[in-house]
């Protein structure tokens, strides 16, 4: 179990938490992973047209020639 310290206000209400930096870094890594999973799930569920990468690059390059 991680040792947490809380910052409380004058009424004893918890307002913030202090935790070891390693725990904070682990939380950030897990949050980033969850965000990537969410983005993947949204992309898979999308009905948008899929354009192959090579074609997208070609279209961008062609549009810059004008």
MODELLER restraints for C-alpha pairs under 7 A, 6 or more apart:
rsr = mdl.restraints
at = mdl.atoms
rsr.add(forms.Gaussian(group=physical.xy_distance, feature=features.Distance(at['CA:4:A'], at['CA:17:A']), mean=6.72, stdev=0.5))
rsr.add(forms.Gaussian(group=physical.xy_distance, feature=features.Distance(at['CA:4:A'], at['CA:18:A']), mean=5.92, stdev=0.5))
rsr.add(forms.Gaussian(group=physical.xy_distance, feature=features.Distance(at['CA:4:A'], at['CA:19:A']), mean=5.21, stdev=0.5))
rsr.add(forms.Gaussian(group=physical.xy_distance, feature=features.Distance(at['CA:5:A'], at['CA:17:A']), mean=5.69, stdev=0.5))
rsr.add(forms.Gaussian(group=physical.xy_distance, feature=features.Distance(at['CA:5:A'], at['CA:18:A']), mean=5.00, stdev=0.5))
rsr.add(forms.Gaussian(group=physical.xy_distance, feature=features.Distance(at['CA:5:A'], at['CA:19:A']), mean=6.63, stdev=0.5))
rsr.add(forms.Gaussian(group=physical.xy_distance, feature=features.Distance(at['CA:6:A'], at['CA:14:A']), mean=6.23, stdev=0.5))
rsr.add(forms.Gaussian(group=physical.xy_distance, feature=features.Distance(at['CA:6:A'], at['CA:16:A']), mean=5.71, stdev=0.5))
rsr.add(forms.Gaussian(group=physical.xy_distance, feature=features.Distance(at['CA:6:A'], at['CA:17:A']), mean=4.40, stdev=0.5))
rsr.add(forms.Gaussian(group=physical.xy_distance, feature=features.Distance(at['CA:6:A'], at['CA:18:A']), mean=6.03, stdev=0.5))
rsr.add(forms.Gaussian(group=physical.xy_distance, feature=features.Distance(at['CA:7:A'], at['CA:14:A']), mean=5.90, stdev=0.5))
rsr.add(forms.Gaussian(group=physical.xy_distance, feature=features.Distance(at['CA:7:A'], at['CA:15:A']), mean=5.63, stdev=0.5))
rsr.add(forms.Gaussian(group=physical.xy_distance, feature=features.Distance(at['CA:7:A'], at['CA:16:A']), mean=5.02, stdev=0.5))
rsr.add(forms.Gaussian(group=physical.xy_distance, feature=features.Distance(at['CA:7:A'], at['CA:17:A']), mean=5.98, stdev=0.5))
rsr.add(forms.Gaussian(group=physical.xy_distance, feature=features.Distance(at['CA:8:A'], at['CA:14:A']), mean=4.41, stdev=0.5))
rsr.add(forms.Gaussian(group=physical.xy_distance, feature=features.Distance(at['CA:8:A'], at['CA:15:A']), mean=5.31, stdev=0.5))
rsr.add(forms.Gaussian(group=physical.xy_distance, feature=features.Distance(at['CA:9:A'], at['CA:15:A']), mean=6.61, stdev=0.5))
